[in-house]
Amino acid sequence: MIYTIKNDLLAVQISSLGAELYSIKTTDGCEYMWQGDAKYWGGRAPIMFPICGRFFGGKYTYLGKEYEMGSHGIARHSEFSLKSQEDSKITLSLIGNEETKKSYPFDFVFDVTFSLNGSSITVEYNVENTDSKELIFGLGGHPAFNVPLEDGLSFEDYKVEFPNECDAFRLDFSPTCFCTRDDKLYLGGKTKKIDLRHDLFDDDAIFLYNTPKMVTLSSSKGTRSVTLKFDDMKYIGFWHATKKDAPYVCIEPWCSSPSDDGIVDDLLTKKEMVHLAPATTHKTKYEIIIK
C-alpha cells in the first residue's frame, strides 16, 4: 500500500513494502525522488536493517548456527504495518516474526517514522528489543534522487558538496564490494565537493567517513537542491548503477559497513554493529531538506 503525508510545501509517498520512500513532490509538481526505472535500478529508497551492505558469502553465524541473509538485510523485502498516521507524519512498523527469524533470529519491533516540517523530511528509525537476549543490528538509508532536477541540465552539471573541507576517508572495497580495511584519504584530503560523472560509479559506491554531517546535491546552473543531514550516522555514500548513464544518485547515510572481504562474520563480533540490551530502544534519524 502507498501512503501519503503532506503539508503546504511537500507531498510525500511511502510504501508499506519496506517502509520505502516512494515520492517527494513540491507543490509545483517537481518530483525529487528517483522513480525506480528498472532499466537502471528498480529501487527508490530501501532501508538497511539489520545489515548495511552484504555479509560475505551471503551468510553469517550466531551462537554456532549459520544463517543466510541477502544484501542490505530483511526490512527492504518486508511488509510493514501502519502504526499511526497524521496529515504530515506517519509511522510504519515491522515486528519480528517466524519469517524474519529464518534469517534473523530475534524478536524486535522496528518503527520507521516520516515527519514533515516545512521543506524538510525527518526519517527516524526506532528499534525496540523485545527479545530476552541482546539485539545486534546495523541501520542505514538508501534514498535516490533524480539528477537532473531541472529541465535543460545534465547529470554532469551537478555536484555533492559538504559545508566545509574535510579529511575524508573512503571505505576501500574489494571488487565484490566487501571491506578491505585499506582505507585512504579521499582525493588526497581536503574534500569539499564531488563533481558528478557517471564513471565515478564504475567501481560501485563511494563511501566516506570523517566528513561533516551534512551534504547537498545541487547545480550552479539551477535552483533546486537536496540536502541530507545525518548526525547519527558514521558513513555517507554516493552511488548509482555501475557502468550506466543512470539519471539519479543515491545519497546513503549508514551507521555500519559491509563484511570484511573473505570473512564470514560471527554476528557477536561483527564490526560497527549496534548492541541493544533487552527491553531497551535505539533511535537513529536523518533529515532530507528540499529546495
PAZAPA-4460 file (N, C-alpha, C; in steps of 0.05 Angstrom, whole numbers, plus 32768, in hexadecimal, padded with zeros to 4 digits):
% residues 291
    n_x    n_y    n_z   ca_x   ca_y   ca_z    c_x    c_y    c_z   seq   type   mol
   8011   7FE8   8000   8000   8000   8000   8012   8019   8000     1      M     A
   8008   802E   7FF2   8016   8047   7FF1   8007   805C   8003     2      I     A
   8016   8067   8016   800B   807B   8028   8015   8097   801F     3      Y     A
   8006   80AC   8026   800E   80C7   801F   800C   80D9   8038     4      T     A
   8021   80E8   803C   8020   80FE   8050   8027   8117   8041     5      I     A
   801E   812E   804C   8023   8147   803E   8020   815F   8050     6      K     A
   802B   8175   8047   8027   818F   8054   8025   81A4   803E     7      N     A
   8029   81BD   8044   8026   81D2   8030   803C   81D2   801B     8      D     A
   8052   81C4   8020   8069   81C5   800D   806E   81AA   7FFF     9      L     A
   8068   8194   800C   8070   817A   8002   8059   8166   8003    10      L     A
   8059   8153   7FF0   8048   813B   7FF2   805B   8124   7FF0    11      A     A
   805A   8112   8003   806D   80FC   8005   805E   80E2   8006    12      V     A
   8067   80CE   7FF6   805B   80B4   7FF6   806E   809F   8001    13      Q     A
   8063   808C   8010   8072   8077   801C   8064   805C   8017    14      I     A
   8074   8048   800F   8068   802E   800A   8069   801D   8024    15      S     A
   8055   800D   8028   8055   7FFA   803F   806A   7FE4   803B    16      S     A
   8071   7FDE   8021   8086   7FCA   801C   80A1   7FD7   8022    17      L     A
   80AD   7FCF   8038   80C7   7FD9   803F   80C7   7FF5   804C    18      G     A
   80AF   8000   8051   80AD   801C   805B   80BE   802E   804A    19      A     A
   80BC   802B   8030   80CE   8038   801D   80C2   8053   8014    20      E     A
   80D2   8068   8016   80CB   8081   800A   80C5   807D   7FEC    21      L     A
   80AF   8087   7FE3   80A6   8081   7FC7   80A6   8099   7FB6    22      Y     A
   80A1   80B1   7FC2   809F   80C9   7FB2   80A1   80E1   7FC4    23      S     A
   80AF   80F6   7FBB   80B0   8110   7FC8   80AA   8125   7FB3    24      I     A
   8093   8131   7FB5   808C   8146   7FA1   8087   8161   7FAF    25      K     A
   8090   8176   7FA3   808A   8191   7FAC   806F   8199   7FA0    26      T     A
   8064   81AF   7FAA   8049   81B7   7FA2   8047   81BE   7F84    27      T     A
   805E   81C4   7F78   805E   81CA   7F5B   8061   81B0   7F4A    28      D     A
   8060   8199   7F57   805F   8180   7F49   807A   8174   7F43    29      G     A
   8090   817F   7F4C   80AA   8175   7F47   80B0   815C   7F57    30      C     A
   80B6   8146   7F4A   80BD   812D   7F58   80DB   812C   7F5E    31      E     A
   80E2   812A   7F77   80FE   8129   7F7F   8109   810D   7F81    32      Y     A
   80F8   80F9   7F86   8102   80DE   7F8A   8103   80CF   7F6F    33      M     A
   8117   80BE   7F6D   8119   80AB   7F58   8101   8098   7F58    34      W     A
   80F6   8093   7F41   80DD   8084   7F40   80E0   8066   7F38    35      Q     A
   80F9   805C   7F3B   80FC   803F   7F3A   80FB   8032   7F1E    36      G     A
   8104   8040   7F09   8105   8035   7EEE   8118   801D   7EEF    37      D     A
   810E   8005   7EEA   811E   7FED   7EEC   8134   7FEB   7ED7    38      A     A
   8133   7FFC   7EC2   8148   7FFD   7EAF   8163   8004   7EBC    39      K     A
   8161   8014   7ED2   8179   801C   7EE0   817A   8010   7EFC    40      Y     A
   8164   8012   7F0B   8163   8007   7F26   8146   8009   7F30    41      W     A
   813A   7FF3   7F38   811E   7FF4   7F3F   8117   7FFE   7F5B    42      G     A
   812C   8004   7F6B   8127   800E   7F86   8121   802C   7F87    43      G     A
   8119   8036   7F9E   8115   8052   7FA2   8123   805C   7FBB    44      R     A
   811E   804E   7FD2   812B   8056   7FEB   8129   803F   7FFF    45      A     A
   8135   8028   7FF9   8133   8012   800C   8140   8018   8027    46      P     A
   8136   800C   803C   8141   800F   8057   8154   7FF8   805C    47      I     A
   816B   7FFE   8067   817F   7FEA   806F   817A   7FE1   808C    48      M     A
   8171   7FC9   8090   816D   7FBD   80AA   816A   7F9F   80A7    49      F     A
   8178   7F8F   80B6   818B   7F96   80CC   81A8   7F96   80C3    50      P     A
   81AD   7F9A   80A9   81C8   7F9B   809E   81CA   7FB0   8089    51      I     A
   81E0   7FBF   8089   81E6   7FD2   8074   81FA   7FC4   8060    52      C     A
   81F2   7FC2   8047   8203   7FB4   8034   81FE   7F96   8035    53      G     A
   8214   7F86   8034   8211   7F69   8031   8221   7F5A   8046    54      R     A
   8217   7F43   804D   8227   7F2F   805B   8238   7F20   8046    55      F     A
   8251   7F1A   804D   8261   7F0B   803A   8255   7EEF   8037    56      F     A
   8251   7EE8   801E   8245   7ECE   8017   8227   7ECE   801C    57      G     A
   821B   7EE5   8022   81FF   7EE7   8027   81F6   7ED8   8040    58      G     A
   8209   7ED5   8053   8202   7EC6   806C   8212   7ED0   8083    59      K     A
   8209   7EC9   809B   8218   7ECF   80B4   8211   7EB9   80C8    60      Y     A
   8220   7EB9   80DE   821A   7EA6   80F3   8212   7EB5   810D    61      T     A
   8202   7EA8   811C   81F9   7EB3   8136   81F4   7E9C   8149    62      Y     A
   8202   7E9C   815F   8200   7E87   8174   8202   7E6B   8167    63      L     A
   8216   7E69   8155   821D   7E4F   8149   820B   7E46   8132    64      G     A
   81F7   7E56   812B   81E6   7E4F   8114   81EA   7E62   80FD    65      K     A
   81E8   7E58   80E5   81EC   7E69   80CD   81D1   7E72   80C2    66      E     A
   81D0   7E8C   80BA   81B9   7E98   80AE   81C0   7EA5   8094    67      Y     A
   81AD   7EA5   8082   81B1   7EB3   8068   81A1   7ECD   8069    68      E     A
   81AD   7EE2   805D   81A0   7EFC   805B   81AA   7F0A   8042    69      M     A
   8198   7F16   8033   819F   7F24   801A   81A9   7F40   8020    70      G     A
   81B0   7F4D   800A   81BB   7F68   800B   81A8   7F7B   801A    71      S     A
   81B3   7F8A   802D   81A5   7F9F   803B   8190   7F95   804F    72      H     A
   818D   7F7B   8052   817C   7F71   8068   8160   7F6A   8060    73      G     A
   814E   7F69   8074   8133   7F5E   8072   811E   7F74   806F    74      I     A
   8123   7F8C   8078   810D   7FA0   8079   8104   7FA7   805D    75      A     A
   8116   7FA9   804A   810F   7FB3   802F   80FB   7FA0   8022    76      R     A
   80FA   7F87   802A   80E7   7F74   801D   80D0   7F6D   802F    77      H     A
   80CD   7F7B   8045   80B8   7F74   8059   80A0   7F88   8057    78      S     A
   8089   7F7E   805C   8071   7F8F   805D   806E   7F9B   8079    79      E     A
   806D   7FB5   807A   806A   7FC4   8093   804C   7FCA   8097    80      F     A
   8044   7FCA   80B0   8028   7FD2   80B7   8027   7FEF   80BF    81      S     A
   800F   7FFB   80BB   800B   8016   80C3   8007   8018   80E1    82      L     A
   8018   8028   80EE   8016   802B   810B   8006   8045   8112    83      K     A
   800C   805A   8104   7FFD   8073   8108   8001   8085   80F0    84      S     A
   7FED   8097   80EB   7FF0   80AA   80D5   7FE1   80C3   80DB    85      Q     A
   7FEE   80DA   80D6   7FE3   80F4   80D6   7FE7   8101   80BB    86      E     A
   7FDE   811A   80B8   7FE1   8127   809E   7FFE   8128   8094    87      D     A
   8010   812E   80A7   802C   8132   809F   803F   811F   80AD    88      S     A
   8035   8109   80B7   8046   80F7   80C6   803A   80DA   80C4    89      K     A
   804C   80C7   80C1   8043   80AB   80C0   8058   8099   80CD    90      I     A
   804F   8084   80DA   8061   8070   80E5   8058   8054   80DB    91      T     A
   806B   8046   80CF   8067   802B   80C6   8078   8018   80D7    92      L     A
   806F   7FFF   80DB   807B   7FED   80EE   807F   7FD2   80E3    93      S     A
   8097   7FC6   80E9   809D   7FAB   80E3   80A3   7F9C   80FD    94      L     A
   8094   7F87   8102   8097   7F77   811A   80A4   7F5C   8113    95      I     A
   80B9   7F55   8122   80C6   7F3B   811D   80B2   7F24   811D    96      G     A
   80B4   7F12   810A   80A0   7EFC   8108   80AE   7EE3   80FE    97      N     A
   809F   7ECE   80F9   80AC   7EB5   80F1   80BB   7EB7   80D7    98      E     A
   80B1   7EC8   80C5   80BE   7ECC   80AB   80D9   7EDA   80AF    99      E     A
   80D9   7EF0   80BE   80F2   7EFF   80C2   8106   7EEE   80D1   100      T     A
   80FD   7EDD   80E3   810F   7ECD   80F3   811E   7EB8   80E3   101      K     A
   8115   7EB2   80CB   8123   7E9F   80BA   813F   7EAA   80B4   102      K     A
   8142   7EC4   80B2   815C   7ED0   80AC   8167   7EE2   80C2   103      S     A
   8156   7EE9   80D5   815E   7EFB   80EB   814F   7EF3   8104   104      Y     A
   815C   7EE3   8115   814F   7ED4   812B   8149   7EE5   8144   105      P     A
   813A   7EFA   8141   8135   7F0C   8157   8118   7F16   8157   106      F     A
   810E   7F1D   816F   80F5   7F2B   8172   80FC   7F49   8174   107      D     A
   80ED   7F59   8164   80F2   7F76   8163   80DA   7F84   8159   108      F     A
   80D9   7F9E   815D   80C6   7FB0   8150   80D6   7FC6   8143   109      V     A
   80D3   7FC9   8129   80E2   7FDD   811A   80CD   7FF1   810E   110      F     A
   80CD   8009   811A   80BB   801E   8111   80CA   8032   8100   111      D     A
   80BE   803A   80EA   80C9   804F   80D9   80B5   8066   80D7   112      V     A
   80BD   807D   80DF   80AC   8095   80DF   80B6   80AA   80CB   113      T     A
   80A3   80B3   80BB   80A9   80C9   80A8   8098   80E1   80B1   114      F     A
   80A5   80F8   80B6   8097   8110   80BE   80A0   8128   80AE   115      S     A
   808D   8139   80A8   8093   8151   8098   8093   816A   80AA   116      L     A
   80A6   817B   80A5   80A8   8195   80B2   80B2   81A9   809E   117      N     A
   809F   81B8   8092   80A6   81CA   807C   80B0   81BA   8064   118      G     A
   80C8   81C0   805B   80D2   81B3   8043   80E5   819B   804A   119      S     A
   80E3   8192   8064   80F5   817C   806C   80E5   8163   8073   120      S     A
   80F1   814C   806F   80E6   8132   8076   80F9   8125   8089   121      I     A
   80F0   811F   80A1   8100   8110   80B4   80F9   80F3   80B3   122      T     A
   810D   80E2   80AF   8109   80C5   80AF   8116   80BA   80C8   123      V     A
   8105   80AF   80D9   810E   80A5   80F3   810B   8087   80F5   124      E     A
   8120   8079   80FD   811F   805C   8102   811F   8057   8120   125      Y     A
   810B   8048   812A   8109   8042   8146   8108   8023   8149   126      N     A
   811E   8018   8154   8120   7FFB   8157   811C   7FF4   8174   127      V     A
   8109   7FE3   817A   8103   7FDA   8195   810B   7FBC   8197   128      E     A
   811B   7FB6   81AB   8122   7F9A   81B0   810D   7F8D   81C2   129      N     A
   80FC   7F7C   81B7   80E8   7F6D   81C5   80F0   7F51   81CB   130      T     A
   810A   7F4B   81C6   8115   7F30   81CB   8120   7F2F   81E7   131      D     A
   8127   7F17   81F0   8134   7F13   820A   8152   7F15   8208   132      S     A
   815D   7F16   81EF   8179   7F18   81EB   8180   7F32   81DC   133      K     A
   8199   7F39   81DB   81A3   7F51   81CE   819C   7F51   81B1   134      E     A
   8192   7F68   81A7   818B   7F6B   818A   81A3   7F78   817C   135      L     A
   81AC   7F6D   8166   81C3   7F77   8158   81BB   7F7E   813B   136      I     A
   81C1   7F97   8133   81B7   7FA0   8119   81C7   7FB8   810F   137      F     A
   81C5   7FBD   80F5   81CD   7FD6   80E8   81B5   7FE4   80DD   138      G     A
   81B9   7FFD   80D6   81A3   800D   80CB   81AE   8020   80B5   139      L     A
   819E   8026   80A1   81A6   8039   808D   818F   8040   807A   140      G     A
   8193   8055   806C   8180   805E   8057   818D   805D   803C   141      G     A
   817C   805D   8027   8185   8059   800B   8174   806A   7FF8   142      H     A
   816D   8083   8000   815B   8092   7FEE   8169   809B   7FD4   143      P     A
   815A   8099   7FBE   8164   80A1   7FA4   8155   80B9   7F9A   144      A     A
   8164   80CC   7F8E   8159   80E5   7F85   815E   80E9   7F67   145      F     A
   814A   80F4   7F5A   814C   80FA   7F3D   8163   810D   7F38   146      N     A
   8173   8107   7F24   8188   8119   7F1A   8188   8118   7EFC   147      V     A
   8180   812D   7EEE   817C   8148   7EF9   8161   814C   7F06   148      P     A
   815E   8162   7F16   8145   8169   7F23   8136   817E   7F12   149      L     A
   8143   8188   7EFD   8136   819D   7EED   813B   8198   7ED0   150      E     A
   8128   81A0   7EBF   812B   819D   7EA2   8142   81AF   7E98   151      D     A
   8150   81A4   7E84   8165   81B3   7E78   8180   81AF   7E85   152      G     A
   8181   81A0   7E9B   819A   819A   7EA9   81A1   817C   7EA5   153      L     A
   81BB   8176   7EA9   81C4   815A   7EA6   81CE   8150   7EC0   154      S     A
   81D3   8136   7EC1   81DF   8129   7ED9   81F9   8136   7EE0   155      F     A
   8209   813C   7ECD   8224   8147   7ED2   8223   8164   7EDB   156      E     A
   820C   8171   7EDB   8209   818C   7EE6   8208   818C   7F04   157      D     A
   8205   8175   7F10   8200   8173   7F2D   8219   816B   7F3D   158      Y     A
   8217   8171   7F57   822C   816A   7F6A   821F   8162   7F84   159      K     A
   822E   8153   7F94   8226   8150   7FB1   823C   815E   7FC1   160      V     A
   8233   816E   7FD4   8246   8181   7FE1   8241   8182   7FFF   161      E     A
   8257   8181   800E   8257   8184   802B   8259   81A2   8032   162      F     A
   8251   81AA   8049   8252   81C7   8050   826E   81D1   8054   163      P     A
   8281   81BF   8059   829D   81C8   805C   82B0   81B1   8054   164      N     A
   82C9   81B8   8050   82DD   81A4   8049   82E1   8190   8060   165      E     A
   82E8   8177   8058   82EC   8163   806D   8301   814F   8063   166      C     A
   830E   8142   8076   8320   812C   806F   8310   8112   806F   167      D     A
   8300   810F   805A   82EE   80F8   8058   82FE   80DF   8050   168      A     A
   82F6   80C8   805D   8301   80AE   8055   82EC   809F   8045   169      F     A
   82F6   8090   8031   82E4   8080   8021   82E6   8063   802A   170      R     A
   82CF   8056   802F   82D0   8039   8034   82DB   802B   801B   171      L     A
   82EF   801B   801F   82FB   800C   8008   82EC   7FF2   8005   172      D     A
   82E1   7FEE   7FEE   82D2   7FD5   7FE8   82E1   7FC3   7FD5   173      F     A
   82DE   7FA9   7FD9   82E7   7F96   7FC5   82D6   7F97   7FAC   174      S     A
   82DE   7F8A   7F97   82CD   7F8A   7F7E   82B1   7F7F   7F83   175      P     A
   82AD   7F70   7F99   8293   7F65   7F9F   8285   7F75   7FB5   176      T     A
   828F   7F8D   7FBB   8282   7FA0   7FCD   8283   7F97   7FEB   177      C     A
   8299   7F8B   7FF3   829E   7F86   800F   82B5   7F97   8019   178      F     A
   82B6   7F9D   8032   82CB   7FAE   803D   82E6   7FA1   803D   179      C     A
   82FA   7FB0   8035   8316   7FA6   8036   8324   7FB2   804E   180      T     A
   8319   7FC6   805B   8326   7FD5   8071   8340   7FE2   8069   181      R     A
   8342   7FE9   804F   8358   7FF8   8045   834F   8014   803D   182      D     A
   8340   8021   804F   8335   803B   8049   834A   8051   8047   183      D     A
   8345   8064   8035   8358   807A   8030   8349   8094   802E   184      K     A
   8358   80AA   8032   834C   80C4   802E   8340   80C7   8013   185      L     A
   8328   80D0   8011   831B   80D4   7FF7   8325   80ED   7FEA   186      Y     A
   832D   80E9   7FD0   8337   80FF   7FC0   8350   810C   7FCD   187      L     A
   835E   80FD   7FDE   8376   8107   7FEA   8371   811A   8002   188      G     A
   8357   811C   800A   8351   812E   8020   8344   8148   8017   189      G     A
   833A   8157   802A   832E   8171   8025   8316   816F   8012   190      K     A
   8306   815B   8017   82EE   8156   8006   82D8   816A   800D   191      T     A
   82CC   8177   7FFA   82B5   8188   7FFE   829E   8181   7FEB   192      K     A
   82A5   817C   7FD2   828F   8175   7FBF   8299   815F   7FAC   193      K     A
   8285   8151   7FA2   8289   813D   7F8E   8278   8144   7F76   194      I     A
   8285   814A   7F5F   8276   8150   7F47   826C   8135   7F3B   195      D     A
   8253   8133   7F35   8247   811A   7F2C   824F   8114   7F0F   196      L     A
   8257   80FB   7F0B   825B   80F0   7EF1   8252   80D2   7EF3   197      R     A
   8247   80C8   7EDD   823D   80AD   7EDE   8254   8099   7EE4   198      H     A
   826C   809E   7EDA   8281   808A   7EDF   828C   808A   7EFB   199      D     A
   8283   809D   7F0C   828A   809C   7F29   8282   8082   7F35   200      L     A
   826D   8076   7F2B   8261   805E   7F37   8267   8045   7F28   201      F     A
   827A   8046   7F15   8281   802E   7F06   828C   8017   7F18   202      D     A
   8298   801F   7F2F   82A1   800B   7F42   828F   800A   7F5B   203      D     A
   8276   8011   7F57   8262   8010   7F6C   8262   8029   7F7D   204      D     A
   8259   8027   7F96   8253   803F   7FA6   826C   804C   7FB1   205      A     A
   8268   8066   7FB8   827D   8075   7FC6   8272   8079   7FE3   206      I     A
   827E   806D   7FF7   8276   8071   8012   828C   807F   8022   207      F     A
   8285   8095   802F   8298   80A6   803D   8291   80A7   805B   208      L     A
   82A5   80AC   806B   82A1   80B2   8088   82B5   80C8   8090   209      Y     A
   82B1   80D2   80A8   82C0   80EA   80B1   82B9   8103   80A1   210      N     A
   829F   8105   809A   8295   811C   808B   8283   812D   809D   211      T     A
   827D   8146   8094   8267   8154   80A1   824D   8144   809E   212      P     A
   823B   8148   80B0   8222   8138   80B1   820C   8144   80A0   213      K     A
   8213   8151   808A   8200   815D   8078   820C   815D   805C   214      M     A
   81FC   8157   8048   8205   8158   802C   81EE   8161   801B   215      V     A
   81F4   8170   8005   81E0   817B   7FF4   81E4   8173   7FD7   216      T     A
   81CF   816A   7FCA   81CF   8164   7FAD   81C4   817D   7FA0   217      L     A
   81D3   8189   7F8E   81CA   81A2   7F81   81DA   81A7   7F67   218      S     A
   81D1   81BB   7F58   81DF   81C4   7F40   81E0   81E3   7F40   219      S     A
   81F7   81ED   7F39   81FA   820B   7F38   81E9   8216   7F21   220      S     A
   81DF   8205   7F0F   81CE   820D   7EF9   81B1   820C   7EFF   221      K     A
   81AA   8202   7F17   818E   81FF   7F1D   8187   820A   7F39   222      G     A
   816E   8207   7F41   8165   8212   7F5A   815B   81FC   7F6E   223      T     A
   8157   81E4   7F64   814D   81CE   7F75   8164   81BE   7F81   224      R     A
   8160   81B5   7F9A   8175   81A6   7FA7   8169   8193   7FBC   225      S     A
   817A   8180   7FC5   8173   816D   7FDA   818A   816D   7FEE   226      V     A
   8184   8171   8008   8198   8170   801D   8191   8159   8030   227      T     A
   81A5   814A   8037   81A1   8135   804C   81B2   813D   8065   228      L     A
   81A5   813C   807C   81B3   813E   8096   81B2   8123   80A3   229      K     A
   81C9   8119   80AC   81CB   80FE   80B6   81DC   80FC   80CF   230      F     A
   81D6   810C   80E3   81E5   810D   80FC   81EA   80F2   8109   231      D     A
   81D6   80E0   8106   81D7   80C6   8114   81E7   80B1   8105   232      D     A
   81F0   80B7   80ED   81FC   80A2   80DC   821A   80A7   80D8   233      M     A
   822A   8092   80D7   8247   8094   80D3   824E   8099   80B6   234      K     A
   8240   808B   80A4   8248   808B   8088   8233   809B   8077   235      Y     A
   823D   80A6   8061   822C   80B0   804C   8235   80A5   8031   236      I     A
   8223   8099   8022   822A   808C   8009   821C   8099   7FF2   237      G     A
   8228   8096   7FDA   821E   80A0   7FC1   821F   808A   7FAC   238      F     A
   8209   8086   7F9E   8208   806E   7F8C   81F3   8072   7F76   239      W     A
   81F9   8067   7F5F   81E4   805F   7F4C   81ED   8046   7F3E   240      H     A
   81DC   8039   7F30   81E2   801F   7F23   81FC   8022   7F13   241      A     A
   820D   800D   7F16   8228   800F   7F0B   8227   800E   7EEC   242      T     A
   8239   801D   7EE1   823E   801D   7EC4   8225   8023   7EB4   243      K     A
   8215   8036   7EBE   81FD   803F   7EB0   81FB   805D   7EB2   244      K     A
   81EB   8068   7E9F   81E7   8085   7EA0   81CD   808B   7EB0   245      D     A
   81CB   8080   7EC7   81B3   8081   7ED8   81AD   809D   7EE1   246      A     A
   8194   80A6   7EDD   818D   80C2   7EE4   8184   80C6   7F01   247      P     A
   8194   80BC   7F13   818E   80C0   7F2F   81A7   80BC   7F3F   248      Y     A
   81A7   80C4   7F58   81BC   80BE   7F6B   81B0   80B7   7F86   249      V     A
   81BB   80A2   7F92   81B3   809A   7FAD   81C6   80A9   7FC1   250      C     A
   81BA   80B4   7FD6   81CA   80C0   7FEB   81C3   80B0   8004   251      I     A
   81D6   80A0   800F   81D0   808B   8021   81DE   808F   803D   252      E     A
   81CF   8096   8051   81DA   8097   806C   81D9   807B   8079   253      P     A
   81F0   8071   8082   81F1   8057   808E   81FF   8059   80A9   254      W     A
   81F7   8048   80BC   8205   8047   80D6   8219   8031   80D8   255      C     A
   8219   801F   80C4   822D   8008   80C4   8235   8002   80A8   256      S     A
   8247   7FEF   80A5   8252   7FE9   808B   824F   7FCB   8084   257      S     A
   8254   7FC3   806B   8252   7FA7   8063   8267   7F96   8071   258      P     A
   8265   7F7C   806C   8279   7F69   8077   8294   7F6E   806B   259      S     A
   82A9   7F66   8079   82C4   7F66   806F   82C6   7F50   805A   260      D     A
   82D6   7F55   8045   82D9   7F42   802F   82E4   7F28   8039   261      D     A
   82D8   7F12   8032   82E2   7EF7   8038   82DB   7EED   8053   262      G     A
   82CB   7EFC   8063   82C5   7EF4   807E   82A7   7EF1   8082   263      I     A
   829F   7ED9   808A   8283   7ED4   8091   827F   7EDE   80AE   264      V     A
   826F   7EF2   80B2   826D   7EFE   80CC   825F   7EED   80E1   265      D     A
   8269   7EEE   80F9   8259   7EE7   8110   824B   7F00   8119   266      D     A
   8230   7EFF   811B   8221   7F17   8121   822A   7F24   813B   267      L     A
   8232   7F14   814E   823A   7F1E   8168   8253   7F30   8166   268      L     A
   8264   7F2B   8153   827D   7F3A   8151   827F   7F4B   8138   269      T     A
   826A   7F4D   8128   826B   7F5D   810F   8270   7F7A   8117   270      K     A
   8281   7F88   8108   8289   7FA3   810E   8271   7FB6   810A   271      K     A
   8270   7FCB   811B   825F   7FE2   8118   8241   7FDD   811A   272      E     A
   8239   7FC7   8126   821D   7FC2   812A   8213   7FCE   8144   273      M     A
   81F9   7FD4   8144   81EC   7FDD   815D   81E6   7FC5   816E   274      V     A
   81EC   7FC6   8188   81E6   7FB0   819B   81D2   7FBC   81AE   275      H     A
   81B9   7FB2   81AD   81A3   7FBD   81BC   8199   7FAA   81D1   276      L     A
   8199   7FB2   81EA   8191   7FA1   8200   8173   7F9B   81FF   277      A     A
   816A   7F86   820B   814D   7F80   820B   813D   7F96   8219   278      P     A
   8125   7F9A   820F   8112   7FAE   821A   811C   7FCB   8217   279      A     A
   812E   7FD0   8204   8137   7FEB   81FE   8132   7FF2   81E1   280      T     A
   8135   800B   81DB   8131   8015   81BF   8149   8025   81B5   281      T     A
   814B   8026   819B   8161   8035   818E   8154   8046   8179   282      H     A
   815A   8061   8179   814F   8073   8165   8165   807F   8154   283      K     A
   8160   8080   813A   8173   808B   8126   8162   809A   8112   284      T     A
   816C   80B1   8109   815D   80C0   80F5   816F   80CF   80E2   285      K     A
   8164   80D6   80CB   8171   80E9   80B9   815B   80FB   80AD   286      Y     A
   8164   8110   80A1   8151   8124   8096   8156   812A   8079   287      E     A
   8141   812C   806A   8143   8134   804D   8136   8150   804B   288      I     A
   8145   8163   8040   813B   817E   803D   8139   8184   801F   289      I     A
   8122   818C   8017   811B   8190   7FFB   811B   81AF   7FF5   290      I     A
   8128   81B6   7FE0   8128   81D2   7FD8   8121   81D4   7FBA   291      K     A
***
